[in-house]
Amino acid sequence: MRQNKIALACTKCGSRNYTVKSGSKYRTERLEVKKYCKHCNEHTLHKETK
């Protein structure tokens, strides 16, 4: 099975800081992870983008 690359964007400033690999193509909701944003200089919620 092939893994897809997913970009995670900060919800506060909108910058795409992280990429993750996802093997599940049957997810219905977007991935949301709390990660560190170097532009905001704090931990913020990052959401999956296309």
C-alpha positions as CSV (number, residue, x, y, z in Angstrom):
1,M,0.0,0.0,0.0
2,R,1.3,3.4,-0.9
3,Q,1.4,6.2,1.7
4,N,0.2,9.7,0.9
5,K,2.0,12.9,1.9
6,I,-0.2,15.3,3.9
7,A,0.7,18.9,4.6
8,L,-0.2,20.4,8.0
9,A,-0.9,24.1,8.2
10,C,-1.0,26.3,11.3
11,T,-4.6,27.5,12.0
12,K,-3.3,30.8,13.5
13,C,-0.9,32.1,10.8
14,G,-1.6,29.6,7.9
15,S,2.0,28.5,7.3
16,R,2.6,24.9,6.2
17,N,5.2,23.7,8.6
18,Y,4.9,19.9,8.6
19,T,4.4,17.0,6.3
20,V,3.3,13.6,7.5
21,K,2.7,10.3,5.7
22,S,-0.8,8.7,5.9
23,G,-1.5,5.2,4.8
24,S,-5.3,5.5,5.3
25,K,-7.1,6.8,2.3
26,Y,-10.5,6.1,3.8
27,R,-10.5,8.8,6.5
28,T,-13.5,11.1,6.3
29,E,-12.4,13.9,8.6
30,R,-9.2,15.9,8.3
31,L,-6.2,15.3,10.6
32,E,-5.8,17.8,13.5
33,V,-2.6,17.8,15.6
34,K,-1.3,20.3,18.1
35,K,2.3,21.1,17.1
36,Y,4.9,23.8,17.5
37,C,4.8,26.7,15.0
38,K,8.1,28.4,14.5
39,H,6.4,31.5,13.0
40,C,4.0,32.0,15.9
41,N,6.6,30.8,18.5
42,E,4.0,28.7,20.3
43,H,2.1,25.4,20.2
44,T,-0.9,25.8,18.0
45,L,-3.5,23.5,16.3
46,H,-2.3,22.3,12.8
47,K,-4.9,21.0,10.3
48,E,-4.5,18.9,7.2
49,T,-4.5,20.8,3.9
50,K,-4.7,19.6,0.3
